[in-house]
Every structure is written in structure tokens, then in C-alpha cells.
Amino acid sequence: MVKLEPLSALWKFGTVNKDGSATGANGCNALNNPNYLINIPVSDVFYDPPVPAIGYVPLAPPPAVLMATNITIDLYEVQQTVLLSQ
């Protein structure tokens, strides 16, 4: 019979590896680390083009000031949420 390890033992979501491997900390160890921020332009999320073939005309887009901003996802926050749920 194969012994199954819990996912927390297989996945290295923490800032320090628990399995004793030599790879050390993963670098995602603080908020606002530019290497672990994902910036998504609002215009990419809410882009709604017209589709003339089916007669679809989108609603008016959000104001330009809003469309020029970014949605920022900090992967440290995601990591900490996963760690707290294990």
C-alpha cells in the first residue's frame, strides 16, 4: 500500500522549506516585494468589445481614470492565506 503524504508536506507554500532541502527560503517573505506582485490593468479585466456579427453593443466603459489603474495581487497575501488554512 502506498503511503500518501499530506499536501502541506509536498507543496512548499511557506517561506522556509520544511523538508530540510538545501533550497532555503523561497523569497516571498514580505508584503510589497516587487518580484511577487501581479499587476493586472483594469482595462484588460473589463474589456468588452462590440460584436457586430450578433448585434452586441457593450455598455459604456468605466471612466478613463478607472480604466488606467491596475489591480494588484500580492502573492505574499495569497501564500499566507494558504498557510493559515493548512
Secondary structure, DSSP 8 states (H G I E B T S, - for coil): ------HHHHS--SSS-TT--TT---S--STT-GGGEEEEEHHHHS----BGGGTB-------HHHHT-EEEEEHHHHHHHHHHH-
